[in-house]
Amino acid sequence: MSLPPLILRKNEDRRLRAGHLWVFSNEVDIARTPLKTFAPGDAVEIRSHNGRFIGSGYVNPNSLISARILSRDPERPPDRALLVHRLDIALSLRKRLYDKPFYRLVFGEADGLPGLVVDRYAGVLVVQITTAGMERMKADIVTALAGVIKPVGIFFRNDVAIRELEGLPLYTETAHGTVPDTVMIEEHGCRFEVPLSGGQKTGWFFDQHDNRGRMLRYISGKRVLDVFSYAGAWGIEALAHGAREALCVDSSAAALTHAMHNAGLNHVTVAAREADAFDALRELRESGEKFDVVILDPPAFVKRKKDLAAGRNAYQRLNQSALQLLERDGLLISCSCSHHLPAADLLQVIQAGARHLEREAQLLETGGQAADHPVHPAIAETAYLKAFYLRAVAL
């Protein structure tokens, strides 16, 4: 059965032919295919102004991104079989990357499944749907995941604010099997108990896997400060690999409770401070505390382009405060998950902070999101995570 067409305006197919998967509402020829005739999540064929097939996907007339491409093959419409095919391809990559089943299995557009994120915790899958089209395919997603992965449980964390932009409700639910409150994962030789329903995002930040691994060469015998620590991944892994001591700072008491528990699982002792990050950094500075390594892994300060100026200022204040706590030959690990903040801008604010304190910054390494979060070269939005490893010295 053929799908209804969504016809683009003249010359609006170039970006899609170059590989992008999004159709914006101002690119649609609404005289020929009025958006208001479609319901959110309807499957469509996206066609150029002259009627040439570009791809099939789904539409949302109420969103700035009015359609997303799922398939460029006319013989592969958006259905359960396509989901299974894409899951098989995604799984084959993760099996090459990891020897244990703890990773992001599906990363939206980069895995050809825009609007879908799936994290794997061995036999438990945590799924997040952010678009009306994927919500319409929810039953097929569950069936496809059950067939390809054969999990003991599938849990939906559909409680993120971005869903409201698509006109979708916020909820969480167990959609298949049995899902525990917490799951156990392993990373760099450490064990962590991860909260699912009450944790941040989908429970664990798999995107920092490689960056935490890069840290390990720098921390032997060092005093470490882990800011925005969540469940303690950076600090605990540092301790387990030879750090002298570590202090975890987070504004969430629940997160710090998990961090303390995870420290026990790994037979290390971590200190914890429940506080706003900026307040904690100021208090530590005023009390004369110094650290050999300071790790900053904040939430996104720049969620939209219009937030760039304020967010950039927040990153500058945060990094300068961290630099003030470093020993004379200390290491700053500074991260940003704000797509709209260019890497060069983050590096610039760190450099400005170092010069303000009459320190010299040396960039040692640069990291990004782990390989289970692949970047789609045509979709800049899929590249978001930056991590800089800088030595701050007083020359």
C-alpha positions as CSV (number, residue, x, y, z in Angstrom):
1,M,0.0,0.0,0.0
2,S,1.4,3.4,-1.0
3,L,1.7,6.1,1.5
4,P,0.3,9.6,1.1
5,P,2.9,12.1,-0.3
6,L,4.4,15.0,1.5
7,I,5.7,17.3,-1.3
8,L,8.5,19.7,-0.8
9,R,8.9,23.2,-2.3
10,K,11.2,23.7,-5.2
11,N,14.9,23.1,-4.4
12,E,14.2,22.1,-0.8
13,D,15.4,18.6,-1.3
14,R,19.1,19.3,-1.5
15,R,19.8,19.0,2.2
16,L,17.9,15.7,2.4
17,R,19.7,14.3,-0.6
18,A,23.0,15.1,1.2
19,G,21.9,12.9,4.0
20,H,19.9,14.9,6.5
21,L,16.7,13.3,7.8
22,W,14.6,16.3,8.9
23,V,12.0,18.2,6.9
24,F,11.2,21.6,8.3
25,S,7.7,23.0,8.0
26,N,8.7,25.9,5.7
27,E,10.2,23.4,3.2
28,V,6.8,21.7,2.6
29,D,4.7,22.7,-0.4
30,I,1.5,23.3,1.7
31,A,-0.5,24.3,-1.4
32,R,-0.2,20.8,-2.8
33,T,0.1,18.8,0.5
34,P,-1.3,20.9,3.3
35,L,0.2,19.9,6.6
36,K,-3.1,20.3,8.4
37,T,-4.5,17.3,6.5
38,F,-2.1,15.0,8.4
39,A,-2.4,13.8,12.0
40,P,0.7,13.7,14.2
41,G,2.7,10.5,13.5
42,D,1.1,9.7,10.1
43,A,3.4,7.8,7.8
44,V,4.2,9.6,4.5
45,E,6.3,9.5,1.4
46,I,8.5,12.5,1.1
47,R,8.8,13.7,-2.5
48,S,10.6,16.5,-4.2
49,H,8.8,19.4,-6.0
50,N,8.8,17.3,-9.3
51,G,7.5,14.2,-7.5
52,R,10.7,12.3,-7.2
53,F,10.8,9.9,-4.2
54,I,13.2,11.0,-1.5
55,G,12.2,8.8,1.4
56,S,9.5,7.6,3.6
57,G,9.0,8.5,7.3
58,Y,6.5,10.2,9.5
59,V,5.0,13.6,9.8
60,N,3.9,16.0,12.6
61,P,2.1,19.1,11.4
62,N,2.4,20.7,14.8
63,S,6.2,20.7,15.0
64,L,8.8,22.9,13.4
65,I,10.4,19.6,12.3
66,S,7.4,18.5,10.3
67,A,8.7,15.2,9.0
68,R,11.6,12.8,9.6
69,I,12.9,10.2,7.1
70,L,13.1,6.6,8.2
71,S,13.8,4.9,4.9
72,R,15.3,5.9,1.5
73,D,14.3,2.6,0.0
74,P,10.8,2.6,-1.7
75,E,10.6,-1.1,-0.9
76,R,11.2,-0.6,2.9
77,P,8.3,1.4,4.3
78,P,8.3,2.4,8.0
79,D,7.1,-0.8,9.7
80,R,8.1,-3.5,12.1
81,A,10.4,-5.2,9.5
82,L,12.3,-2.0,9.1
83,L,12.7,-1.6,12.8
84,V,14.1,-5.1,13.1
85,H,16.5,-4.5,10.3
86,R,17.8,-1.3,11.9
87,L,18.1,-2.9,15.3
88,D,20.1,-5.8,13.8
89,I,22.5,-3.2,12.3
90,A,22.8,-1.2,15.5
91,L,23.4,-4.4,17.6
92,S,26.2,-5.5,15.3
93,L,28.1,-2.3,16.0
94,R,27.7,-2.5,19.8
95,K,28.8,-6.1,19.8
96,R,32.0,-5.1,18.1
97,L,32.6,-2.3,20.6
98,Y,31.8,-3.9,23.9
99,D,32.4,-7.3,25.5
100,K,29.6,-6.8,27.9
101,P,26.0,-5.7,27.2
102,F,26.0,-2.3,28.7
103,Y,25.6,0.5,26.2
104,R,23.4,2.7,24.1
105,L,21.8,0.3,21.6
106,V,20.0,3.0,19.5
107,F,21.0,6.6,19.1
108,G,18.2,8.1,17.1
109,E,19.1,9.6,13.8
110,A,22.6,8.2,13.8
111,D,21.1,4.7,13.8
112,G,18.5,5.5,11.2
113,L,15.7,5.6,13.9
114,P,15.0,9.3,14.5
115,G,13.0,9.9,17.7
116,L,14.1,6.7,19.4
117,V,16.8,6.0,22.1
118,V,17.4,2.6,23.6
119,D,19.9,1.9,26.4
120,R,20.8,-1.7,27.3
121,Y,21.5,-2.9,30.8
122,A,22.1,-6.6,30.0
123,G,18.6,-8.1,29.9
124,V,16.8,-4.8,30.6
125,L,16.1,-2.2,28.0
126,V,15.3,1.5,28.8
127,V,13.5,3.2,25.8
128,Q,12.8,6.8,25.2
129,I,10.5,8.1,22.4
130,T,10.6,11.8,21.6
131,T,8.5,12.1,18.4
132,A,4.9,11.5,17.5
133,G,5.9,9.1,14.7
134,M,7.8,6.8,16.9
135,E,5.0,7.0,19.5
136,R,2.7,5.7,16.8
137,M,5.1,2.8,16.2
138,K,5.4,2.0,19.9
139,A,3.9,-1.5,19.8
140,D,6.1,-2.4,16.9
141,I,9.1,-1.1,18.7
142,V,8.4,-3.3,21.7
143,T,7.9,-6.4,19.5
144,A,11.0,-5.7,17.4
145,L,13.2,-5.2,20.6
146,A,11.7,-8.3,22.1
147,G,12.6,-10.3,19.0
148,V,16.1,-9.0,18.4
149,I,17.4,-8.7,22.0
150,K,15.1,-11.0,23.9
151,P,15.2,-8.9,27.1
152,V,13.6,-9.8,30.4
153,G,12.1,-6.3,30.5
154,I,11.5,-3.1,28.5
155,F,10.9,0.1,30.4
156,F,9.8,3.4,28.8
157,R,11.2,6.6,30.2
158,N,8.9,8.9,28.2
159,D,9.0,11.7,30.8
160,V,11.3,14.2,29.0
161,A,10.1,17.7,28.3
162,I,11.0,17.5,24.6
163,R,8.0,15.3,24.1
164,E,5.8,18.2,24.9
165,L,7.0,20.0,21.7
166,E,5.5,17.1,19.8
167,G,2.3,17.2,21.7
168,L,3.0,14.0,23.5
169,P,2.1,13.1,27.1
170,L,4.8,12.4,29.7
171,Y,4.8,9.0,31.3
172,T,6.9,6.0,32.4
173,E,5.8,2.4,32.1
174,T,6.9,-1.2,31.9
175,A,6.0,-2.4,28.4
176,H,7.4,-5.9,28.4
177,G,8.4,-8.4,31.1
178,T,9.7,-7.4,34.5
179,V,11.8,-4.3,35.2
180,P,13.6,-3.9,38.6
181,D,14.0,-0.5,40.3
182,T,17.8,-0.7,39.8
183,V,20.2,-2.6,37.5
184,M,23.8,-3.5,37.8
185,I,26.4,-2.5,35.2
186,E,30.1,-2.8,34.8
187,E,32.5,-0.1,33.5
188,H,36.3,-0.1,33.5
189,G,36.4,-2.8,36.0
190,C,33.9,-1.2,38.4
191,R,30.4,-2.1,39.3
192,F,27.5,0.4,39.6
193,E,23.9,0.0,40.7
194,V,21.9,2.2,38.4
195,P,18.4,3.6,39.2
196,L,16.0,3.3,36.3
197,S,12.7,5.0,37.2
198,G,14.2,7.6,39.5
199,G,17.5,8.1,37.8
200,Q,18.6,10.9,35.5
201,K,17.8,10.6,31.7
202,T,17.7,6.9,31.0
203,G,19.6,5.9,34.1
204,W,23.3,6.1,33.1
205,F,25.5,8.3,31.0
206,F,27.0,5.8,28.6
207,D,28.2,8.6,26.4
208,Q,31.0,9.4,28.9
209,H,32.3,5.8,28.9
210,D,35.4,6.6,26.8
211,N,36.1,9.9,28.5
212,R,36.1,8.2,31.9
213,G,38.5,5.7,30.5
214,R,40.8,8.5,29.4
215,M,40.9,9.9,32.9
216,L,42.5,6.8,34.4
217,R,46.0,7.5,33.3
218,Y,46.0,10.8,35.2
219,I,44.7,10.0,38.7
220,S,47.2,7.7,40.5
221,G,47.8,9.1,43.9
222,K,45.8,12.2,43.3
223,R,43.1,14.0,45.2
224,V,40.0,14.2,42.9
225,L,36.9,16.5,42.9
226,D,33.9,15.2,40.9
227,V,31.4,18.0,40.3
228,F,27.9,17.1,39.1
229,S,28.8,13.6,40.2
230,Y,25.3,11.9,39.9
231,A,25.9,8.2,40.9
232,G,29.7,8.7,41.3
233,A,31.0,7.2,38.1
234,W,34.0,9.6,37.7
235,G,35.0,9.7,41.3
236,I,34.6,6.0,42.1
237,E,36.5,4.9,38.9
238,A,39.3,7.3,39.9
239,L,39.5,5.7,43.4
240,A,39.3,2.2,42.0
241,H,42.3,3.0,39.8
242,G,44.6,4.6,42.3
243,A,43.4,8.0,43.3
244,R,44.2,8.9,46.9
245,E,40.8,10.4,47.7
246,A,37.7,11.7,45.9
247,L,34.9,14.1,46.8
248,C,31.6,13.9,44.9
249,V,29.4,17.0,44.7
250,D,25.8,16.9,43.5
251,S,22.6,18.8,44.3
252,S,20.6,15.6,44.5
253,A,20.7,13.7,47.8
254,A,19.3,10.6,46.0
255,A,22.2,10.7,43.5
256,L,24.8,10.9,46.3
257,T,23.1,8.1,48.1
258,H,23.6,6.0,45.0
259,A,27.2,7.2,44.8
260,M,28.0,6.1,48.4
261,H,26.4,2.7,47.7
262,N,28.4,2.3,44.5
263,A,31.6,3.2,46.3
264,G,30.9,0.3,48.7
265,L,30.3,-2.1,45.8
266,N,33.8,-1.2,44.6
267,H,35.4,-1.3,48.1
268,V,36.4,2.3,48.1
269,T,35.4,5.2,50.2
270,V,34.2,8.4,48.6
271,A,33.3,11.7,50.4
272,A,30.1,13.4,49.3
273,R,28.7,16.9,49.5
274,E,25.1,17.8,48.7
275,A,25.1,21.3,47.3
276,D,24.7,23.5,44.2
277,A,27.9,23.1,42.2
278,F,28.6,26.9,42.1
279,D,28.0,27.2,45.9
280,A,30.2,24.1,46.6
281,L,33.1,25.4,44.5
282,R,32.9,28.8,46.3
283,E,32.8,27.2,49.7
284,L,35.7,24.9,48.9
285,R,37.7,27.8,47.7
286,E,36.9,29.9,50.8
287,S,38.0,27.0,53.0
288,G,41.4,26.8,51.2
289,E,40.8,23.3,49.7
290,K,43.0,22.2,46.8
291,F,42.7,19.2,44.4
292,D,45.0,17.6,41.9
293,V,42.2,16.8,39.5
294,V,38.8,18.6,39.1
295,I,36.1,17.0,36.9
296,L,33.2,19.1,35.6
297,D,30.4,17.1,34.0
298,P,27.5,19.5,34.1
299,P,24.0,19.3,32.5
300,A,23.5,21.3,29.3
301,F,23.6,25.0,30.1
302,V,22.7,25.8,26.4
303,K,19.6,23.9,25.4
304,R,18.6,26.4,22.7
305,K,20.5,28.8,20.5
306,K,19.0,31.8,22.3
307,D,20.5,30.5,25.6
308,L,24.1,30.7,24.2
309,A,25.2,33.9,25.8
310,A,23.9,33.1,29.3
311,G,25.1,29.5,29.0
312,R,28.6,30.5,27.8
313,N,28.8,32.8,30.9
314,A,27.8,29.9,33.1
315,Y,30.5,27.6,31.7
316,Q,33.0,30.4,32.2
317,R,32.1,30.9,35.8
318,L,32.1,27.2,36.5
319,N,35.5,26.5,34.9
320,Q,37.2,29.5,36.5
321,S,35.9,28.4,39.9
322,A,37.3,24.9,39.2
323,L,40.7,26.3,38.2
324,Q,40.9,28.2,41.5
325,L,40.8,24.8,43.3
326,L,43.6,23.2,41.4
327,E,47.0,22.6,42.8
328,R,49.9,24.4,41.0
329,D,50.2,21.5,38.5
330,G,46.7,20.3,38.4
331,L,44.4,18.6,35.8
332,L,41.0,20.0,34.8
333,I,38.6,17.7,33.0
334,S,35.9,19.9,31.6
335,C,32.9,18.6,29.7
336,S,29.9,20.1,28.0
337,C,26.9,18.2,26.5
338,S,25.4,21.4,25.0
339,H,25.3,20.9,21.2
340,H,24.8,24.7,20.7
341,L,28.1,25.5,22.5
342,P,31.0,25.0,20.0
343,A,34.0,23.2,21.3
344,A,36.1,26.2,20.5
345,D,34.0,28.3,22.8
346,L,34.4,26.0,25.7
347,L,38.1,25.9,25.2
348,Q,38.2,29.7,25.0
349,V,36.4,30.2,28.3
350,I,38.7,27.8,30.0
351,Q,41.7,29.6,28.6
352,A,40.3,33.0,29.7
353,G,39.8,31.6,33.2
354,A,43.3,30.3,33.3
355,R,44.8,33.6,32.2
356,H,42.6,35.5,34.8
357,L,44.3,33.4,37.4
358,E,47.7,33.8,35.8
359,R,47.9,30.1,35.0
360,E,48.9,28.5,31.8
361,A,46.6,25.9,30.3
362,Q,48.0,23.0,28.3
363,L,45.4,20.9,26.3
364,L,46.4,17.3,26.7
365,E,43.5,15.4,25.2
366,T,40.1,16.0,23.6
367,G,37.2,13.6,23.9
368,G,33.7,13.3,22.6
369,Q,30.7,11.0,23.0
370,A,31.5,7.2,23.1
371,A,31.2,5.2,19.9
372,D,27.8,3.8,20.9
373,H,26.6,7.4,20.3
374,P,27.8,7.6,16.7
375,V,27.7,11.0,14.9
376,H,25.7,11.3,11.6
377,P,28.0,13.5,9.4
378,A,25.0,15.2,7.8
379,I,23.3,16.0,11.1
380,A,25.3,18.3,13.3
381,E,22.8,17.9,16.1
382,T,24.0,14.3,16.7
383,A,27.4,15.6,17.8
384,Y,27.1,17.2,21.2
385,L,29.5,16.0,23.9
386,K,32.9,17.7,24.4
387,A,35.5,16.8,27.0
388,F,38.8,18.6,27.4
389,Y,41.8,17.4,29.5
390,L,43.9,20.4,30.5
391,R,46.9,20.8,32.6
392,A,46.9,24.1,34.5
393,V,50.3,25.1,35.6
394,A,51.9,28.2,37.2
395,L,54.9,28.9,35.1
